[in-house]
Amino acid sequence: MTQRYQCDVAIIGGGIAGVTAALELIAAGKSVAIFETEGQERFGGSALESFGGLFFVDSPEQRRARIADSCEKALKDWESFAQFGADELWPRKWAAHLVERATPDGRDYLRAKGLSWLPVVLWVERGLDVPGNSVPRFHLSWGTGKRVVTQIIAALRAHANAGRLQTHFHHRVERLETNGGRVVGCSGKSDAGDFTVDAGVTVVAAGGIGGSLAQVRKHWDPGRGAKPPETVLLGTHPSADGGALEAAQAIGAQLTHVGRMWNYAGGVRHPQPDWPDHGVSLVPPKSALWVDATGKRLMPPIVSGFDTHEMVRRVALAPHGYTWQILNRRIALKELAASGAAWNPAVRDRRLLKFVLDTITGNRWIVDALSKSPDFAAAATLGELVDKMNAMNNPVRVDANVLEGELKTFDATLDDSSWADDQRKQIETLRAYRGDRMRLAKNIAILDEKAAPLIAIREHVVTRKSLGGIVTDLQSRALDAKGEAIPGLYAAGESAGFGGGGSHGWRGLEGTFLLSSIITARRAAESITGGG
């Protein structure tokens, strides 16, 4: 027997965009039903696992740190990094809107819900050949992304109109229902069987394609020359398989740039995987030597913190589609990090003393935990390390002589007073800013026996976010191929390409994804309730 539900607004997806839209809608008196493919433990979606960085412009935190920022400067940086095409009208409009509203509709909105941020604003995605963030804008949430989304959920559950909300878990929406050209609800399957929803308005907020290797490979955008490598790890929950995007496209919604993804270059297999090909996204240690599958140094050198898109492209183009980072334990204790709430428990659980101690003395927990990944090897000598690397069932062997030569050459640059090596130059650029300096190891030779053991990390591309999606106007209304709004259909968050079907273009300035999800959801709710 088919289950039937009725509501003013049906929201497909219980991630941060979905719960933000629901909160705004019930506050305006609408009856809302959220349909989430996964169970209640996944209420909040990918934000639960995220690091929780947020992009704010001219924020109180920036002003206290004497960081001079403005919407004009931020939009210039955004458009530079995005490299929009001439025909990307709605992505450009959304970019300008997101920059303008980042602090009032993002920071101030979350601050009212009890959120706070670390006092040091981080400086990421500075850009290399393409200029990126010209000033620090990455505000790390105290409590990570988990607290960001759970605080919104707490406000949703505590609201005086909470009785107007239904939450339906283990409900996978497979179709959007239409009548006379208007979307009038959706339908799909639950654990109990088929279901159908009668709704005045439907909001697609079900994420992108990053949880499906088949979809990632199908839509992979060549990205200026790179092809998908043989091994790609999943950093996104498998429920993000693009099904809701296909349902929207089937009734005429315009999708763009689905193949543009914000993946990461430093992925390793999860030590305790929750799904097949589960990957962890490392923040690649900057003082490590990055080499290809045979042990030859990647040139020009790759240093994280400047251009993630270019890093992924370089790794995807590398021979055999994977790379190695070689370092020692002393460097690892200071610089090895992983993105996400699970790998930053001191920040996630708001344990200030633990966070300070880890920053000062080195994070032994994360080094020891990640060393259990099958992509890690450690040894007292280089010869033993290479033997372990070559025992990992790789398509090619690491050449011990080549790797030793590369390491000795790199270590020798420590004595070069001119800092001729490009990697050393980039590290020194980072060291000039205190937010980066506190996460950099002191200059030390990788082969220094006092810093042993040596560590090798085999790294792969790991998925995270889709940069494209359903094309939307500034009211988050879904548009058809003619650019006209489809009555009764809205999209928010990653499903909308974070606004307009791709507001980030080719690259994101980081901290912009959670922010965009919140703001696009708020615009959808305002439009639905007539407040926009």
WORAHU-V316209 format. One record per residue. N is the residue number from 1. RES is the residue in one letter. PHI is phi in whole degrees, 0 to 359 (none if undefined). BURIAL is 1 if it has 9 or more other ideal C-beta (glycine too) atoms within 8 Angstrom, else 0. Layout:
BEGIN
n/res/phi/burial
N/RES/PHI/BURIAL
N/RES/PHI/BURIAL
END
This chain:
BEGIN
n/res/phi/burial
1/M/none/0
2/T/282/0
3/Q/284/1
4/R/237/0
5/Y/234/1
6/Q/223/0
7/C/195/1
8/D/290/1
9/V/227/1
10/A/260/1
11/I/247/1
12/I/266/1
13/G/114/1
14/G/253/1
15/G/276/1
16/I/295/1
17/A/292/1
18/G/296/1
19/V/287/1
20/T/295/1
21/A/299/1
22/A/298/1
23/L/299/1
24/E/293/1
25/L/287/1
26/I/291/1
27/A/297/0
28/A/269/1
29/G/92/0
30/K/279/1
31/S/271/1
32/V/229/1
33/A/231/1
34/I/260/1
35/F/243/1
36/E/242/1
37/T/299/1
38/E/271/1
39/G/278/0
40/Q/299/0
41/E/295/0
42/R/260/1
43/F/294/1
44/G/121/1
45/G/63/1
46/S/296/1
47/A/299/1
48/L/301/1
49/E/262/1
50/S/282/1
51/F/291/1
52/G/95/1
53/G/286/1
54/L/227/1
55/F/270/1
56/F/240/1
57/V/239/1
58/D/53/1
59/S/277/1
60/P/301/0
61/E/294/1
62/Q/294/1
63/R/296/1
64/R/298/0
65/A/271/1
66/R/60/0
67/I/264/1
68/A/276/0
69/D/226/1
70/S/202/0
71/C/296/1
72/E/297/0
73/K/294/1
74/A/294/1
75/L/293/1
76/K/299/1
77/D/294/1
78/W/300/1
79/E/293/1
80/S/298/1
81/F/289/1
82/A/291/1
83/Q/51/1
84/F/300/1
85/G/281/0
86/A/297/0
87/D/265/0
88/E/271/1
89/L/294/0
90/W/291/1
91/P/302/1
92/R/295/1
93/K/296/1
94/W/293/1
95/A/302/1
96/A/297/1
97/H/294/1
98/L/295/1
99/V/296/1
100/E/297/0
101/R/259/1
102/A/305/1
103/T/279/1
104/P/292/0
105/D/266/1
106/G/252/1
107/R/299/1
108/D/294/1
109/Y/298/1
110/L/285/1
111/R/299/1
112/A/292/0
113/K/257/1
114/G/93/0
115/L/278/1
116/S/217/0
117/W/226/1
118/L/300/0
119/P/293/0
120/V/270/0
121/V/282/1
122/L/273/1
123/W/243/1
124/V/237/1
125/E/48/1
126/R/287/1
127/G/92/1
128/L/239/0
129/D/291/0
130/V/250/1
131/P/298/0
132/G/241/1
133/N/296/1
134/S/276/0
135/V/218/1
136/P/294/1
137/R/220/1
138/F/272/1
139/H/265/1
140/L/277/1
141/S/291/1
142/W/284/1
143/G/124/1
144/T/62/1
145/G/297/1
146/K/300/1
147/R/289/1
148/V/304/1
149/V/283/1
150/T/289/1
151/Q/290/1
152/I/292/1
153/I/297/1
154/A/299/1
155/A/295/1
156/L/296/1
157/R/287/0
158/A/271/0
159/H/294/1
160/A/299/0
161/N/261/1
162/A/302/1
163/G/294/0
164/R/276/1
165/L/255/1
166/Q/247/1
167/T/238/1
168/H/239/1
169/F/266/1
170/H/56/1
171/H/239/1
172/R/259/1
173/V/281/1
174/E/244/0
175/R/216/1
176/L/258/1
177/E/263/1
178/T/233/1
179/N/210/0
180/G/63/0
181/G/86/0
182/R/252/1
183/V/282/1
184/V/240/1
185/G/145/1
186/C/206/1
187/S/207/1
188/G/177/1
189/K/231/0
190/S/236/1
191/D/299/0
192/A/268/0
193/G/127/0
194/D/287/1
195/F/218/1
196/T/220/1
197/V/233/1
198/D/261/1
199/A/219/1
200/G/292/0
201/V/219/1
202/T/235/1
203/V/244/1
204/V/270/1
205/A/217/1
206/A/256/1
207/G/82/1
208/G/243/1
209/I/245/1
210/G/293/1
211/G/264/1
212/S/237/1
213/L/298/0
214/A/298/0
215/Q/290/1
216/V/300/1
217/R/290/1
218/K/297/0
219/H/259/1
220/W/310/1
221/D/276/0
222/P/302/0
223/G/51/1
224/R/66/0
225/G/116/0
226/A/276/1
227/K/247/0
228/P/296/1
229/P/291/1
230/E/299/0
231/T/250/0
232/V/233/1
233/L/265/1
234/L/261/1
235/G/264/1
236/T/241/1
237/H/302/1
238/P/302/1
239/S/293/1
240/A/276/1
241/D/246/1
242/G/79/1
243/G/299/1
244/A/291/1
245/L/295/1
246/E/294/0
247/A/295/1
248/A/292/1
249/Q/297/1
250/A/296/0
251/I/255/1
252/G/109/0
253/A/290/1
254/Q/274/1
255/L/250/1
256/T/223/1
257/H/55/1
258/V/298/1
259/G/283/0
260/R/284/1
261/M/232/1
262/W/259/1
263/N/267/1
264/Y/233/1
265/A/271/1
266/G/253/1
267/G/272/1
268/V/231/1
269/R/293/1
270/H/296/1
271/P/299/1
272/Q/227/0
273/P/295/1
274/D/262/0
275/W/205/0
276/P/301/0
277/D/63/1
278/H/297/1
279/G/244/1
280/V/252/1
281/S/268/1
282/L/282/1
283/V/268/1
284/P/303/1
285/P/303/1
286/K/286/1
287/S/270/1
288/A/282/1
289/L/267/1
290/W/262/1
291/V/232/1
292/D/275/1
293/A/297/1
294/T/263/1
295/G/104/1
296/K/275/1
297/R/298/1
298/L/285/1
299/M/232/0
300/P/297/0
301/P/301/1
302/I/255/1
303/V/230/1
304/S/291/1
305/G/105/1
306/F/248/1
307/D/205/1
308/T/298/1
309/H/302/1
310/E/292/1
311/M/301/1
312/V/296/1
313/R/300/1
314/R/295/1
315/V/293/1
316/A/295/1
317/L/275/0
318/A/297/1
319/P/307/0
320/H/72/1
321/G/73/1
322/Y/217/1
323/T/222/1
324/W/234/1
325/Q/245/1
326/I/246/1
327/L/207/1
328/N/235/1
329/R/296/1
330/R/296/1
331/I/295/1
332/A/300/1
333/L/300/1
334/K/270/1
335/E/248/1
336/L/290/1
337/A/212/1
338/A/226/1
339/S/282/1
340/G/119/1
341/A/295/1
342/A/298/0
343/W/263/1
344/N/225/1
345/P/296/1
346/A/295/1
347/V/284/1
348/R/302/1
349/D/268/0
350/R/56/0
351/R/259/0
352/L/299/0
353/L/298/0
354/K/297/1
355/F/298/1
356/V/295/0
357/L/297/0
358/D/297/1
359/T/293/0
360/I/278/0
361/T/262/0
362/G/104/1
363/N/268/1
364/R/295/0
365/W/300/0
366/I/290/1
367/V/296/1
368/D/292/0
369/A/292/1
370/L/289/1
371/S/295/1
372/K/277/0
373/S/292/1
374/P/294/0
375/D/264/1
376/F/249/1
377/A/218/1
378/A/220/1
379/A/199/1
380/A/284/0
381/T/235/0
382/L/293/1
383/G/299/0
384/E/294/1
385/L/296/1
386/V/298/1
387/D/300/1
388/K/291/1
389/M/297/1
390/N/284/1
391/A/268/0
392/M/270/1
393/N/61/0
394/N/272/1
395/P/291/0
396/V/225/0
397/R/266/0
398/V/283/1
399/D/276/1
400/A/300/1
401/N/292/0
402/V/297/1
403/L/297/1
404/E/299/1
405/G/296/0
406/E/296/1
407/L/295/1
408/K/295/1
409/T/296/1
410/F/293/1
411/D/300/1
412/A/294/0
413/T/292/1
414/L/297/1
415/D/265/0
416/D/270/1
417/S/295/0
418/S/274/0
419/W/49/1
420/A/288/0
421/D/286/1
422/D/297/0
423/Q/295/1
424/R/298/1
425/K/298/1
426/Q/293/1
427/I/298/1
428/E/292/1
429/T/299/0
430/L/295/1
431/R/296/1
432/A/289/0
433/Y/252/1
434/R/298/0
435/G/296/1
436/D/269/1
437/R/302/1
438/M/287/0
439/R/247/1
440/L/249/1
441/A/288/1
442/K/294/0
443/N/302/0
444/I/210/1
445/A/292/0
446/I/296/1
447/L/273/1
448/D/296/1
449/E/298/0
450/K/290/0
451/A/258/1
452/A/296/1
453/P/281/0
454/L/284/1
455/I/229/1
456/A/240/1
457/I/239/1
458/R/275/1
459/E/239/1
460/H/232/1
461/V/292/1
462/V/233/1
463/T/283/1
464/R/213/1
465/K/228/1
466/S/268/1
467/L/270/1
468/G/252/1
469/G/168/1
470/I/288/1
471/V/288/1
472/T/227/1
473/D/273/1
474/L/287/1
475/Q/258/1
476/S/63/1
477/R/280/1
478/A/289/1
479/L/252/1
480/D/268/1
481/A/297/0
482/K/272/0
483/G/85/0
484/E/261/0
485/A/292/1
486/I/274/1
487/P/304/0
488/G/84/1
489/L/233/1
490/Y/231/1
491/A/216/1
492/A/215/1
493/G/68/1
494/E/298/1
495/S/299/1
496/A/261/1
497/G/60/1
498/F/60/1
499/G/117/1
500/G/76/1
501/G/82/1
502/G/149/1
503/S/292/1
504/H/264/1
505/G/62/1
506/W/274/1
507/R/218/1
508/G/249/1
509/L/280/1
510/E/67/1
511/G/78/1
512/T/270/1
513/F/280/1
514/L/299/1
515/L/302/1
516/S/297/1
517/S/298/1
518/I/293/1
519/I/289/1
520/T/296/1
521/A/293/1
522/R/294/1
523/R/294/1
524/A/299/1
525/A/297/1
526/E/298/1
527/S/293/1
528/I/296/1
529/T/268/1
530/G/84/0
531/G/264/0
532/G/274/0
END
